[in-house]
Amino acid sequence: MKRTLLTGVLVMAAAVSGLMAQMKPKSNAEAEAVRAVFTAQSSQNPDATVKAAEELLGKFADTEYKEIVLLLEADAYQQKGDYASAEITDQRVLEAYPKNPQAAMQ
């Protein structure tokens, strides 16, 4: 399980860096919300990651970062051992992005 999780995190990190180069927040407020998610995730604080992700998605439903943020949120739930919420979040990714391989692997 830990090996799968680590592999998923490494794949996600590579995907995030590639996608981040192509995206731009639509406002300063959105940029701050995106930074909050990535700060929480990089500090390995799953509760803060979930909270920041939900705040971002609640305020900026059309954000270009939605796919990445949902994947980070699902990973945070896995870190917490809340596999049911992780699966629900992965389903949210697949509903919005049916071809996402990371969510499909979970």
C-alpha positions in Angstrom: 0.0 0.0 0.0 2.8 2.4 0.9 4.7 1.6 -2.3 1.5 2.3 -4.4 0.9 5.5 -2.5 4.5 6.7 -3.0 4.4 5.8 -6.7 1.1 7.7 -7.0 2.6 10.7 -5.3 5.7 10.7 -7.5 3.6 10.4 -10.7 1.3 13.2 -9.4 4.3 15.5 -8.6 5.6 15.1 -12.1 2.2 15.8 -13.6 1.6 18.8 -11.3 4.9 20.4 -12.3 4.1 20.0 -16.0 0.5 21.3 -15.6 1.5 24.2 -13.4 3.7 25.6 -16.1 0.6 25.8 -18.4 -1.9 27.3 -15.9 -2.4 30.7 -14.5 -4.9 31.8 -11.8 -7.6 34.2 -12.9 -7.2 36.5 -9.9 -5.0 37.2 -6.9 -7.5 35.6 -4.6 -7.5 32.4 -6.7 -3.7 32.4 -6.7 -3.7 32.7 -2.9 -6.2 29.8 -2.6 -4.0 27.7 -4.9 -0.9 28.5 -2.9 -2.7 27.5 0.3 -3.5 24.1 -1.1 0.1 23.5 -2.2 1.6 24.9 1.0 -0.6 22.5 3.1 0.3 19.6 0.8 4.0 20.3 0.9 3.9 20.6 4.7 2.4 17.1 4.8 -0.7 18.4 6.6 -3.6 16.3 5.2 -6.3 18.1 7.3 -5.1 21.5 6.1 -4.9 20.2 2.5 -8.5 19.0 2.5 -9.7 22.2 4.0 -7.7 24.4 1.6 -8.8 22.3 -1.4 -12.5 22.5 -0.4 -12.2 26.3 0.1 -10.6 26.7 -3.3 -13.2 24.6 -5.1 -16.0 26.3 -3.2 -14.9 29.8 -4.2 -13.5 29.0 -7.6 -15.5 26.2 -9.1 -14.2 26.9 -12.6 -10.5 26.9 -11.6 -8.1 25.4 -14.0 -6.5 23.7 -11.0 -9.6 21.6 -10.2 -8.1 18.3 -11.4 -4.8 18.7 -9.5 -6.5 20.0 -6.3 -8.9 17.1 -6.3 -6.1 14.6 -6.7 -4.2 16.3 -3.8 -7.3 16.2 -1.7 -7.8 12.4 -2.5 -4.1 11.9 -1.5 -4.6 13.8 1.7 -7.6 11.6 2.6 -5.4 8.5 1.9 -2.7 9.9 4.2 -5.4 10.2 6.9 -6.5 6.7 6.4 -9.9 7.9 5.2 -10.2 5.6 2.2 -13.9 6.1 1.7 -13.4 9.9 1.3 -10.4 9.3 -0.9 -12.5 7.1 -3.2 -15.3 9.6 -3.3 -12.8 12.4 -4.2 -11.3 10.1 -6.9 -14.8 9.7 -8.3 -15.2 13.5 -8.4 -12.0 13.6 -10.5 -13.3 10.9 -12.9 -16.6 12.6 -13.3 -14.9 15.8 -14.3 -11.9 14.3 -16.1 -12.9 10.8 -17.2 -9.4 10.1 -18.7 -7.4 10.9 -15.6 -5.1 7.9 -15.1 -4.2 8.8 -11.5 -7.8 8.7 -10.3 -8.5 5.6 -12.2 -5.6 3.8 -10.5 -6.9 4.4 -7.0 
